[in-house]
Every structure is written in C-alpha cells, then in structure tokens.
Amino acid sequence: METSPTQDHQPSLLTPRSKAVPGIPIFTLRLGALSGLRPSAPEVAAIVAAYAPSFSLTPCDGYFRGAADPGWTITLAMDDHASVAGLADAVRTQFRQDGVGIEAYGRYLRCHANLPTRDLIAAMNELARGLVLTHASA
C-alpha cells in the first residue's frame, strides 16, 4: 500500500552530497575593462570555456575607484572551487587586471596577484562550510 507524504515525512530534495542546501552553488565573477574597453566576448568566452562547460557572459558597466569600468559579469553554476579560482586568476592575468571580483556564497572575494590561488580556494571551502571570513581572510 502506497502512502502519501505527511507533514512529518516530506520527500527530500537533498542529495547525499549536499546535506545542507540542494542545488549547485552559483559564482559570479566581475571582469573589468582593458585599457578602458570591454574585452571582446569571444576572447573572454574562450578562456571561461576552458574552466567551465556552461556559463553566462553578461556585459556590465561597473565602477572601479570612482571611474566607469565596462566589463563582463561571468556567472557559473559549479561546485569546483579550484576551477573558479583558476578561472579568476586566468582572466585577471590575461586581461591585466589588478583584481577580479568573485561573489561566492553571498560574500565578496577578490582574486589578485598577492593572493595565492590555494588561499582563494581555501576561502571558498570555508564559505561552503558556512564559516564567515574576516576581511583579512579574503
């Protein structure tokens, strides 16, 4: 005899791998201008595709240190922190950026030359476990 879910026993959307929150994390990277110009979409997409099989690339107009900064918002749905950090460092290096902003788990991180990739990965791992970082950690 089949029973329907009761208030005490609801079917779960959680998978064994994700006991706290269902779904895949979303990361948003912010890539700024190169010499005042937005890098070309095909050039950015080629780099992103090496790290993520699926992504969104959206043109944006941000502001950096008070100046207009046309660039790209790169949105990824993945749970591979090493790939996210590697991508941030790759676009930062390729487009000669001081830093690339990363929104991870509702927090802002910044990939820059003085932050080793392993430390960026460690920060994302801490955020994934629900730990709150201090300003100095990111």
WOFENVEN-V881471 format. One record per helix or strand. SS is the DSSP state (alpha for helix, beta for strand). FROM is the first residue (numbers start at 1). TO is the last residue. Records with the same first field share a line. If there is no record, write none. Layout:
SS: FROM-TO  FROM-TO
This chain:
beta: 15-15  18-18  26-31  34-34  37-37  55-64  67-77  99-104  107-112
alpha: 41-49  81-94  117-128  135-137
